[in-house]
Amino acid sequence: MKVNSKWTRRGVAALAALTVISALAGCSKGEQESGSKDSNVLNIGGYDVSAEEYNYYFLNEKYNMDGGDDSFWASATDEQKDLKSRAEEGLKEFYAMKKLADEAGIPSDGQLAEDVDTEIANLKEQFGGEEAFNQILASNYMSPELYRMLSLESLRSIELFKSTMGEEIKKTLPERYLRAAHILISFNESAVDTEADHEEAKKRAEDVLAKVEAGEDFFKLVEEYGEDPGMVDNLDGYYFTEGQMVEPFYQGALALKEGETSGLVETDYGYHIIKRLPMEDAYIEENLMTFATQETYDAFMAKVDEVIGSMEIQQGGAYDSISLENTLKENEKNS
């Protein structure tokens, strides 16, 4: 019964922690480098892009295409081989968000920096120390400095989204979401006599409903009688929109006013006693991304696209040293 909210995002840099975090736990891609680590490959809208950063985008695009098998490129089309264009699309989006975050005055120090440092400390512990952590970063085309920068800018992009679209999300939230808690008296899925099991569950549910109607504390009854583990561990209840709960539950909650409780609501899970709860501003603020719609995201990305269209791009001295051909030669030499 617990709600999982998902919505599609366009790019690696957009509105969530960068995939560098999940990449750490994935397979090793191998250490590769083209050009001097500190030499500039591009300047995008006044921001210098180092060879190390460009390599990260370029080599991840390559890995996404070939899965680490260089033989893929022998039969790849010219369009597939144009990795630089795809890498640069990601970089332009990244720096457009950075520019907007800078203009919005979103700090790169303070709490966000502390959050990144805490995350890095936790990852070092998870992977067995600093040396092992750095080795994993290197195998995913990153130095510790680059990883920290990407993670920090990812958090800034989330704050940018919240500051840009937050009021719109909050304004439409009451039209889209309900908040409710419930006491579930569940059916026994393995029962031989289904009818008898359902009758027994209904009798237990009626006994609990009588306690609710007598004014006993609803949440104490959740803890004592509720059989939804998610509810027992989350007494604040669920926030949900249409389609995220089974229809009888959704309609049962929708029919209630804030503070009201339902009679017995039957679903395939069992019998529910539902309590409609008010929205909590603090919870909404903390979980704003969860409540964003695809339309909200698209509106945000339209603003990012405007910035991308206005950014001048200049090639630096190390630009020509990075290519698929040079990477394949380097891999062959090191194999």
Buried (B, 14 or more C-beta within 10 A) or exposed (E): BEEEBEEEEEBBBBBBBBBBBEBBEEEEBBEBBBBBBEBBBBBBBEBBBBBBBBBBBBBBBBBEBBEEEBEEBEEBEEEBBBBBEBBBBBBBBBBBBBBBBBEEEBEBEEEBBEEBEEBBEEBBEEBEEBEEBBBBBBBBBBBBEBBBBBBBBBBBBBBBBBBBBBEBBBEBBEEEBBBBBBBBBBBBEEEEEEEEBBEBBBEBBBEBBEBBEEEEEBBEBBEEBBBBEEBBEEEEBBBBBEEBBBEBBBEBBEEBEEEEBBBBBBBEBBBBBBBBBEBBEEBBEEEBBBBBBEEBBEEBBEBBBEBBEEBEBEEBEBBEEBBBEBBBEEBEEEE
